[in-house]
Every structure is written in structure tokens, then in C-alpha cells.
Amino acid sequence: MRLLCALLLAVAGATAAEPRPLKAGAAAVDVSPTEFPVNMPGGFSANPAEGVHDPLMSRALVLSDGETSFALVVVDNLGVAPAILVEAKALAATKTGLATDRMFISSTHTHSGAAVPSEKDDAAQGEARKGQVNRRRLVEGIAESILRAQAALRPAAVAVGVQPLPHEVFNRRWFLKPGQMKPNPFGGTDQVKMNPPNSPTVLDRPAGPTDPAITFLSVQDARKKPLGLFANYSLHYVGATPRGRISADYYGEFARLMPQRLGAPALVAMMSNGTSGDINNTPFGTVRPPREPMEQARIVAQEAADAVWFAGRSLGAHDPRPVLGMTERVLKLKYRRPSKEQMLYAKAVLALKDPEAIKNLPALAEPYARRTIAAYERPDDTVDAVLQVVRIGDFAIVGIPFETFAEIGLALKADSPFARTMVVGLANGRHGYLPTPAQHELGGYETWLGTCHVQTDASDLILRELKLMLAELKALR
């Protein structure tokens, strides 16, 4: 009798622990600026846009099993500032009831996106109204995309695919041949250079790996019709978009193509940025024919869409009852401060008046001197880095708020307890670059003070925390 009771209790416990039926909804909202001109960020000089070539969107996918719910959002932006995300999440929470720590929002890092004030009053007097109109459109558009996705919830099932696309990703940090390295903006010499001249007399070897995989979450409705697609590729923006026009780059082109590829006009597809801090689309060591504006972005998007289509043919059955989970932690990281020597050099650079002396400075010496002073005067000693991990069955999505080096993403994938793991960069903000300590030793643009803002061992701390979060979610039943 006791044995029978124990067996009945065990069966009841197993039944109670079974995953619940999944519901999903997806939506896309235009967040393009309406007030022009607007600066397109990402460089060292003004790059004004006078109009829109192709729209910037906030695309959202909401998953729910009735007990656990969360939103996955991709925004066409260089990197939405944390303050804007806090405001957008709060607004979305008010509209949907979804907790703010259940909103996973990342940026594509398009360099032809629109700069917006990070704070409500963070705009010059003459630009205040225009900046705030565009800012409000972005905040409300992100919240609206989540609301619409939640309103569209219906029975769904998911599957995960991976397909390599190696010939469009290249490590942009290179060791150069002897005598080819020029002084950096701080008057020193690095061991590697970002985006060196594409010449056999200059190039030696790349300084790191690439991650060639396109990983994607496929979401179908109860009729097995594609509903949503959340993809990820470790490739920086492609660029060469039409001059003076806002563009979502290859991310937007991919989202436009996927409904046609899958024969599903209502599909909401999105491409998130992976660990591409040291990766771009320049084929170092070879020559590429000239391209017209937007052509290369379309080529990359077409190849990415094709890769997902081919992988989709062998996905098999979608799971209507995946275990859902999500966790968020805030990791406090130290801001880097300039040394005494760096401060003296920066002040000396900015004090120069002689045009010839200024002309002989290392490239970018003046902007990095200003960044050095700004780093010294920064009022805060630490920054809160929001880390998130999502579980969907035996699939994990990791969010890091940095332009993260490829080897960090590869390490997370290799050590993850999940069958498949996606690592998304620029999630929950943009705090500069995230190299490894070994890459810091090599120097180069991504490691410079003023480009990389946090302590040099930050990647080790982040990896350790994320591995704990992955293990925690893996233990869910």
C-alpha cells in the first residue's frame, strides 16, 4: 500500500512538473526619426542624415506558458542607451503587466541609425525639441512593439537551428609585418591594428577567431505557419549605405527577406548582433569588386536568409511545450581611469597651438585626448552591467551589454550546459567594447581608454557570472 501511494505521488509530481503549452506573439513597429537632420553615430565626425532610406524598427517576440513570460526585442540602433531602455521597459510594463526584468532588448548596431538623446534633457538648446521628438518615438515604439506582440499571443511551438556562414565574417584586428605599425593616439605602439591596409606587404595574421554560425529560434503557430524568427550572427554592421540616409543595414534587409524565403508574409523576423566586437565584413587578404550603396548589405542579408532557409529544412518537429525561464543580474564593474602619464600626454596634446605640431600628432590623438580627460572627470566609479539569460527548452540566449569579442561568445557556447546557445551583444545597453585580458595586452582600437570603458578583466567577471546563470536555468524542470 505504501509503495502504491509513493508511486501515485511520484506520477502526480511528474505530471505537475510537465512543461505548459506555449503561446507566442510577434510584432514590428517603425521607430525611425521623424525630425531631421539627425546625426548618424559611430564615427569621430558629424554624419548627418536628411531622410530615411529604409526604416528602423523595433521587433518584438513574446513567449509565454501562462506562468513564465518574457519579451525578446531587437531595435535598429547603434546601441540604445540604458536610460532609454529603462524608460521604454517601464512604459511597456505599465501597458502589458510584464516585469521589466523579463524584457530582453538588444540593438543591431547599425552605424546608419539615428542618434537620440540618452536623457530627456540631454540635448543642446537648439536641438532639444527635435531630439526629444525622436527620443519619444523610440521609447514609445519599443514599448508598443512589446504590447502588440503580447496582444498577438496564440498557441505556438519552437525549434532551434544553426547554420555556418563563414565567408562573410573576418577578424578585423591584425598583427602587421615588421615596421608597419604606427603610433597609437596615446603616443605608444600597439601590437595589433584594427582595420589595417588590405595589403600583403602590411598584413601578417589575424589576432583572433571568428564565430561563423547563424543561430536562430523558429516560432510556428498551431497550423505550423511561421510566426516569428529570432536570429543571431556575429558580424558588425556592413556599411556603405546611401549617404545621408537612415538605414537598418543588413539587419533590416534580412528581416525584409525572411517572410519571402519562408512563404509567410506575416512573419516577424529579426537579426540580432552577436559577439562581433572584433569582427567585420572586410575580406582582408583578398580584393572585393566595387559595390553600389547598400549592395553589400543586401548580399550579406541574402546569404544569411539563405542559410536560415537551408537550416530550416532539417529542423524537424517544433516543440509546443518547451521549459521557459529567464534570469537577470546586475554586475557592478569599475570604470577605467587614466594614469598620470596619460593625463599629462592628453593635456599636452590639447595645449598644442602650432599647426605643424598638431599635424604631426598620431591619428586620432586629439579626440582621444578629450576622451582621456572625460574618463578622468567621470563622476561615477562604477557602471551597472545588466546581464540576462533566457531558456527556451534546451536552448539558451545570453545578453551582454557590450560590443563583445568573438572569442568570448565562442567560450560561452563551448561551456554552456545547453544543447544550443546564442550570445547577443549590445543587450540592455552599450558600455563600449569588451575585449579579453589577453587582447588588452595586444592593444588596438577596441582596447583603448575611451573606447573600452571598464576594467580590463571585465570579460572574465562577466563569463563567470553568465556561466552561473546558465547553470541555474539548466536546473529548472
Helices and strands as residue ranges (DSSP letters): H 2-16, E 23-30, E 38-39, E 48-49, E 51-52, E 57-64, E 69-75, H 82-96, G 100-102, E 103-107, G 125-127, H 128-151, E 154-164, G 166-168, E 170-171, E 173-176, E 192-194, E 203-206, E 213-221, E 226-233, E 245-246, H 249-261, E 268-273, E 279-280, H 295-312, E 324-334, H 340-351, H 355-359, H 365-377, E 382-392, E 395-400, E 403-404, H 406-415, E 420-425, E 433-434, H 437-442, G 445-447, H 458-474
